[in-house]
Amino acid sequence: MQFPQGEHDYTDLPAAVSFVGTIEPFYSETVTYFNNLTKFGVENELITVNRVYHAFDMINPNALITKQTYDVMLKKYERLSLSCL
């Protein structure tokens, strides 16, 4: 299948889990990417975290928001992994 310039076929990509902060510089691009995965039938989970910035989890690994985000991400990953078996 051919796509217009700038369009991509996401059909054969593996399932994906990620998170993005609402004040992340790449927020829009990340949301668009995960929407495209959904559009092409790729199972995915995107966790949106309010008022956090790029790499917040690396800068503050012990912060409550980091721990909560990792907990949610792990649960989503486990659910997605089981659904792909």
SELOSE-995763 format. One record per residue (C-alpha): residue in one letter; z, x, y. Coordinates in steps of 0.02 Angstrom, whole numbers, plus 50000, padded with zeros to 5 digits. Layout:
N
<'A'; <Z; X; Y>> ...
//
This chain:
85
<'M'; <50000; 50000; 50000>> <'Q'; <49957; 50065; 50172>> <'F'; <50070; 50043; 50321>> <'P'; <50037; 50056; 50509>> <'Q'; <50086; 50220; 50590>> <'G'; <50274; 50236; 50600>> <'E'; <50303; 50112; 50458>> <'H'; <50367; 50168; 50289>> <'D'; <50379; 50100; 50113>> <'Y'; <50562; 50103; 50062>> <'T'; <50533; 50017; 49894>> <'D'; <50574; 50162; 49778>> <'L'; <50727; 50228; 49869>> <'P'; <50895; 50224; 49781>> <'A'; <51038; 50112; 49834>> <'A'; <51130; 50172; 49990>> <'V'; <51304; 50157; 50065>> <'S'; <51351; 50222; 50236>> <'F'; <51449; 50185; 50392>> <'V'; <51407; 50196; 50576>> <'G'; <51512; 50183; 50732>> <'T'; <51463; 50064; 50870>> <'I'; <51465; 50205; 51000>> <'E'; <51371; 50324; 50885>> <'P'; <51215; 50397; 50970>> <'F'; <51111; 50349; 50818>> <'Y'; <51184; 50174; 50797>> <'S'; <51020; 50080; 50825>> <'E'; <50920; 50196; 50713>> <'T'; <51048; 50179; 50573>> <'V'; <51050; 49990; 50583>> <'T'; <50860; 49986; 50584>> <'Y'; <50851; 50099; 50432>> <'F'; <50971; 49990; 50333>> <'N'; <50879; 49833; 50387>> <'N'; <50719; 49912; 50322>> <'L'; <50803; 49952; 50157>> <'T'; <50852; 49769; 50143>> <'K'; <50677; 49712; 50190>> <'F'; <50605; 49815; 50046>> <'G'; <50733; 49754; 49920>> <'V'; <50837; 49913; 49913>> <'E'; <51019; 49874; 49882>> <'N'; <51128; 49940; 50021>> <'E'; <51289; 49921; 50115>> <'L'; <51311; 49974; 50296>> <'I'; <51486; 49972; 50366>> <'T'; <51495; 49954; 50555>> <'V'; <51652; 50027; 50632>> <'N'; <51695; 49967; 50807>> <'R'; <51722; 50091; 50948>> <'V'; <51701; 50252; 50851>> <'Y'; <51582; 50395; 50885>> <'H'; <51476; 50515; 50783>> <'A'; <51577; 50617; 50657>> <'F'; <51740; 50529; 50700>> <'D'; <51791; 50548; 50518>> <'M'; <51769; 50737; 50522>> <'I'; <51853; 50760; 50690>> <'N'; <52002; 50649; 50642>> <'P'; <52010; 50651; 50451>> <'N'; <52190; 50589; 50447>> <'A'; <52168; 50448; 50571>> <'L'; <52202; 50272; 50508>> <'I'; <52025; 50215; 50553>> <'T'; <51952; 50358; 50449>> <'K'; <52059; 50315; 50299>> <'Q'; <52018; 50130; 50315>> <'T'; <51832; 50166; 50330>> <'Y'; <51834; 50280; 50177>> <'D'; <51928; 50147; 50078>> <'V'; <51800; 50014; 50122>> <'M'; <51656; 50132; 50089>> <'L'; <51723; 50179; 49918>> <'K'; <51741; 49996; 49869>> <'K'; <51564; 49958; 49927>> <'Y'; <51499; 50111; 49834>> <'E'; <51587; 50060; 49674>> <'R'; <51518; 49882; 49686>> <'L'; <51343; 49945; 49722>> <'S'; <51351; 50074; 49581>> <'L'; <51401; 49941; 49455>> <'S'; <51262; 49825; 49511>> <'C'; <51132; 49962; 49483>> <'L'; <51179; 49990; 49300>> 
//
